[in-house]
Amino acid sequence: MRDLRSFLAVADERHVTRAAQRLFVSQPALSRQIRALEQHLRTPLFVRGPSGVALTPAGRLLQDHARRVVAAWDEAQAAVAAAVTARARVLVVGLTISVGRGLLPVATRAFQERHPDVRVELRQAGFGDATAGLADGDADLAFCWLPLPPDAGVRHRVLFTEPRMVALPVDHRLTARTEVSVEDLLDEPFLALPESAGPLRSFWLGEDARGGRPARVAAVVHGPEEVVEALGRGLGVALISGGNAEIYRRPEFVVRPVRGLAPAHLAVVWREGDGRGRVQDFVRSCAAAAAASAAGPGAA
């Protein structure tokens, strides 16, 4: 591009010295650049004379193409700059399942009071993406269940701790009980997250409490609606958090508490080393909203 801009300056001015002044370079440097371009194209582009230069037929042909190329490049740079500027005014938050619990509206409102020029955009990711868009750069922050992949390169702050419960098809034999145990579920077919979810797949299969006994996987599910559909078809059972049991209450399944399972932790997650003020402000807004939610409706 530099060579083409230099060529066009000489072609417009018809004089190397005036073109050099226009480009803020020395005349010898510009002459060397033009000679190098001519050597590259293997043809003279200018005819030198005592009063300046004139374009050769090859030079006139290149001039038309060069103007189009430079104009296209300038347009591309402007488009990228506009996209970068627009992206700087958007904070993308990834999630694989609705957060609920009153968190998002409160956190977003508090954040935008401090950053009125930044729009918060939610982006849905499948169950197979344990970092909900952070790892591949699609999101600036994300709401994720722990555990996260050990090599994810992210940091997190826990917002809610909730019991893991079991969702059962409505005609399942265990629905007659008000509570079930891990032992009751050992032989049950489970709905599983994709293997790409890493340690999260194992966690939602309850393998941390199965004493080394692997879970039977009846089907792999990639999103919340697939879970509801599979439960409605009676394909298997699924572990879900207490909060999500309320969000996704459906006639296709019932939920029961499970004795012997450690709780689940919902966290706001961001890339390690991302010290941008708006990212950290959103983390603080989420933490404050979660604390207010835990304190109850009467909290200040």
C-alpha positions in Angstrom: 0.0 0.0 0.0 2.9 2.4 0.8 4.3 1.8 -2.7 1.0 2.4 -4.4 0.4 5.6 -2.5 3.8 6.8 -3.4 3.3 5.9 -7.1 -0.1 7.8 -7.1 1.5 10.9 -5.5 4.2 11.0 -8.3 1.5 10.3 -10.9 -0.6 13.2 -9.6 2.2 15.7 -9.2 4.1 14.7 -12.3 7.2 15.6 -10.3 9.2 13.5 -7.8 10.3 16.4 -5.6 6.8 17.8 -5.2 5.5 14.3 -4.5 8.2 13.8 -1.9 7.1 17.0 -0.2 3.5 15.9 -0.2 4.4 12.6 1.3 6.9 14.1 3.8 9.8 11.9 2.6 13.1 12.8 1.0 13.3 12.9 -2.8 16.1 10.3 -3.0 14.0 7.9 -0.8 10.9 8.3 -3.0 13.0 7.8 -6.2 14.4 4.5 -4.8 10.9 3.4 -3.9 9.6 4.1 -7.4 12.6 2.3 -8.9 11.9 -0.7 -6.7 8.3 -0.8 -7.7 9.3 -0.7 -11.4 11.7 -3.5 -10.9 9.0 -5.5 -9.1 6.6 -5.0 -12.0 9.4 -5.4 -14.6 8.5 -2.3 -16.5 9.1 1.5 -16.4 6.1 3.4 -15.0 7.4 7.0 -15.7 9.4 8.7 -18.4 11.8 11.1 -16.8 12.4 14.6 -18.3 13.9 17.9 -17.4 10.6 19.4 -16.2 9.3 16.3 -14.4 7.9 12.9 -15.2 5.2 11.5 -17.4 3.3 8.1 -17.1 4.2 5.3 -19.5 1.3 3.2 -20.9 2.0 0.7 -18.1 2.0 3.5 -15.6 -1.4 4.7 -16.8 -2.8 1.2 -16.6 -1.4 0.8 -13.0 -2.8 4.2 -12.0 -6.4 3.1 -12.6 -6.0 -0.1 -10.6 -4.0 1.6 -7.9 -6.7 4.1 -7.2 -9.3 1.4 -6.8 -7.0 -0.7 -4.5 -6.1 2.2 -2.3 -9.7 3.3 -2.0 -10.8 -0.2 -1.1 -8.1 -0.5 1.5 -9.1 2.9 3.0 -12.7 1.8 3.1 -11.8 -1.5 4.8 -9.7 0.3 7.4 -12.6 2.7 8.1 -15.1 -0.3 8.4 -12.8 -2.1 10.9 -12.2 1.1 12.9 -16.0 1.6 13.1 -16.5 -2.0 14.2 -13.8 -1.7 16.9 -15.4 1.5 18.2 -18.9 -0.1 18.2 -17.5 -3.2 20.0 -15.9 -1.0 22.6 -19.4 0.2 23.5 -20.8 -3.3 24.0 -20.2 -5.7 26.9 -21.0 -9.2 25.8 -22.1 -11.6 28.6 -22.2 -15.3 27.8 -24.5 -17.8 29.4 -25.6 -21.4 28.7 -28.8 -21.2 30.7 -31.0 -18.4 32.1 -29.5 -17.0 35.3 -32.7 -15.9 36.9 -32.8 -15.2 40.6 -33.4 -11.5 39.8 -29.6 -11.1 39.2 -29.3 -9.8 35.6 -31.8 -6.9 35.7 -30.4 -5.6 39.0 -26.7 -6.0 38.0 -27.3 -4.6 34.5 -29.1 -1.6 35.8 -26.4 -0.8 38.4 -23.7 -1.3 35.8 -25.3 1.0 33.3 -25.8 3.8 35.8 -22.0 4.0 35.9 -21.5 3.2 32.2 -24.5 4.7 30.3 -22.7 4.5 27.0 -22.0 0.7 27.2 -24.7 -1.7 26.1 -24.9 -5.1 27.8 -25.5 -7.9 25.3 -26.4 -11.4 26.3 -25.1 -14.3 24.2 -26.3 -17.9 24.5 -23.8 -20.7 24.3 -24.4 -24.5 24.2 -23.8 -26.8 27.1 -20.6 -28.0 25.4 -18.9 -24.6 26.0 -17.9 -24.7 29.7 -16.8 -21.0 29.6 -19.9 -19.8 27.6 -17.9 -17.9 25.0 -15.0 -16.7 27.0 -12.4 -19.2 25.7 -13.0 -18.3 22.0 -13.4 -14.6 22.6 -17.1 -14.4 21.9 -17.9 -13.0 25.3 -16.3 -10.5 27.7 -17.7 -12.2 30.8 -19.9 -15.2 31.4 -22.1 -16.9 33.9 -20.8 -20.4 34.5 -21.3 -23.3 36.8 -18.2 -24.6 38.6 -15.9 -26.5 38.1 -14.3 -24.8 35.1 -11.7 -26.4 32.9 -8.3 -26.1 34.7 -6.6 -24.7 31.6 -9.3 -22.2 30.7 -7.3 -19.1 31.7 -10.1 -17.5 33.5 -10.9 -16.1 37.0 -14.3 -16.3 38.7 -16.4 -15.0 41.6 -19.1 -17.2 43.1 -22.5 -15.6 43.1 -24.8 -18.3 44.3 -24.5 -21.7 46.0 -27.4 -24.0 45.5 -28.3 -27.7 46.1 -28.2 -30.1 43.2 -31.6 -31.7 42.7 -32.8 -34.4 40.4 -35.4 -33.8 37.6 -37.5 -36.9 37.0 -40.0 -37.8 34.3 -43.5 -37.4 35.7 -44.2 -41.1 35.7 -40.9 -42.1 37.3 -41.1 -44.4 40.3 -39.0 -42.0 42.5 -41.5 -39.2 42.2 -43.5 -40.8 45.0 -40.7 -39.8 47.4 -40.2 -36.3 48.8 -36.4 -36.8 48.8 -34.0 -39.3 47.1 -30.5 -40.4 47.9 -27.4 -40.8 45.6 -27.8 -44.6 46.0 -31.3 -44.4 44.6 -29.8 -42.9 41.4 -26.8 -45.2 40.9 -28.5 -47.3 38.2 -30.6 -44.6 36.6 -30.0 -43.5 33.0 -28.8 -39.9 33.0 -28.9 -37.0 30.6 -25.4 -35.8 30.1 -23.6 -32.7 28.9 -21.4 -33.0 25.9 -17.8 -34.3 26.6 -16.5 -30.9 25.5 -17.9 -29.5 28.8 -15.0 -31.1 30.6 -15.2 -31.5 34.4 -18.7 -29.9 34.3 -20.1 -33.0 32.6 -18.8 -35.2 35.4 -20.2 -32.8 38.0 -23.7 -32.8 36.6 -23.6 -36.6 36.4 -23.0 -36.6 40.1 -19.8 -38.7 39.6 -18.1 -36.9 42.6 -20.6 -38.8 44.9 -20.8 -42.2 43.1 -17.8 -43.8 44.7 -16.0 -44.4 41.4 -19.1 -46.0 39.8 -19.6 -44.3 36.4 -23.0 -43.0 35.4 -25.2 -44.5 32.7 -25.6 -42.0 29.9 -28.9 -42.2 28.2 -28.6 -39.1 26.0 -26.4 -36.1 25.5 -28.1 -32.7 25.7 -26.9 -29.4 24.4 -29.3 -26.9 25.9 -32.1 -26.5 28.4 -34.9 -27.2 26.0 -33.3 -30.5 25.0 -33.3 -31.4 28.7 -37.0 -30.7 29.0 -37.7 -32.6 25.8 -35.7 -35.7 26.9 -37.3 -35.7 30.3 -40.7 -35.5 28.7 -39.9 -38.5 26.6 -38.7 -40.4 29.7 -35.2 -40.9 28.4 -33.5 -40.4 31.7 -33.1 -38.3 34.8 -31.0 -35.1 35.1 -29.3 -33.2 37.9 -30.1 -29.5 38.0 -29.6 -26.7 40.5 -32.2 -25.6 42.9 -32.5 -22.1 41.3 -32.9 -23.6 37.8 -35.5 -26.0 39.0 -37.7 -22.9 39.6 -36.8 -21.2 36.4 -37.5 -24.3 34.2 -40.5 -25.6 36.0 -42.4 -27.7 33.4 -45.3 -30.2 33.4 -42.9 -32.8 31.8 -40.9 -33.4 35.0 -40.8 -33.1 38.7 -37.9 -32.2 40.9 -36.7 -33.8 44.2 -33.9 -33.0 46.6 -30.9 -35.4 46.6 -29.2 -36.4 49.8 -25.4 -36.8 49.7 -24.6 -34.4 46.9 -22.4 -31.3 47.3 -24.0 -28.1 46.2 -23.4 -26.3 42.9 -21.8 -22.9 42.5 -22.8 -20.3 40.0 -20.0 -17.8 39.2 -19.4 -14.7 37.1 -16.3 -15.5 35.0 -13.8 -13.3 33.1 -10.5 -13.8 31.3 -7.4 -13.8 33.4 -5.5 -10.5 33.0 -8.5 -8.6 31.7 -8.3 -5.5 33.8 -10.7 -3.4 31.8 -12.7 -1.1 34.1 -16.1 -2.0 32.7 -15.4 -5.8 33.1 -14.5 -5.4 36.7 -17.4 -3.0 37.3 -19.8 -5.6 35.9 -18.3 -8.3 38.2 -18.9 -5.9 41.2 -22.4 -5.2 40.0 -23.1 -9.0 39.9 -21.7 -9.6 43.3 -23.7 -6.8 44.8 -26.9 -8.0 43.1 -26.3 -11.6 44.4 -25.6 -10.3 47.9 -28.9 -8.3 47.9 -30.8 -11.3 46.5 -29.4 -13.6 49.3 -30.3 -11.0 51.9 -33.9 -11.0 50.9 -36.4 -8.4 49.7 -36.1 -6.3 52.9 -32.4 -5.7 52.4 -31.1 -2.2 51.9 
